[in-house]
């Protein structure tokens, strides 16, 4: 039986020691009038973090047989099925990953499994960032880069342990890596939970439209931190959705190991809805969003985040997916 209303899902990620469990307890307190189901992922067999979660005993579920990003096995799907059998006992699902998890893999079932999307709807991925340690973590660990690249909301924590100059530098680094994320600052005494949970996923990559010459155009922005590059493309022309899906799928099959994140809002030919584009490793997800409004410019925005990316090849690939590609012109900015 198909769900009449899918349960919203929040994924909490962040490198080891960033404060995910402390933040989870703050969420439970903040949503005291909302019934939460919580999946707590332990890397080892001995449960530690689960014992630190306050006030969620009835709907706290633990996966202790490995990191779920590495082994999305039958246990995880069976747990989601069990939870749906208890759907009247909770309103939202929160998944706290291990500190070494790749959130893209954890999000994959919710974004790419059409059947599962009838029951659960991924609303947001929140990454906890340790203000003191993140610069070293980015240099030393692939996991930290992937966590930041994939997340919608970046929550900088432990800010009382750094000065203002270092905090501002961390914010700049995060925006270079993931320019379409929402960056928030909080500590265990005062997390900005209202801002985090009222953010709409479809609006997370809404940015001020660039100026174009004439009626058609393409523009891209280029941000880089060490080897991590984000490329942001903007198109005023409509896309051939089938061509875009095909080309990006083929591209990911060959290049997924270097791509941390693809996300976009697409203006597709002959469609009144915005098309929400996301990548999860080798898989590409397309979903319909809200309708374009009459006073809104129909501007497609696509971001690629990965290692040592070069804009020229991406722009050429995307141009070939425009609905009327013979009208595309080369503008210099």
Order of alpha helices (4+ residues) and beta strands (2+ residues): beta-alpha-beta-beta-alpha-beta-alpha-beta-alpha-alpha-beta-alpha-beta-alpha-beta-beta-alpha-beta-beta-beta-beta-alpha
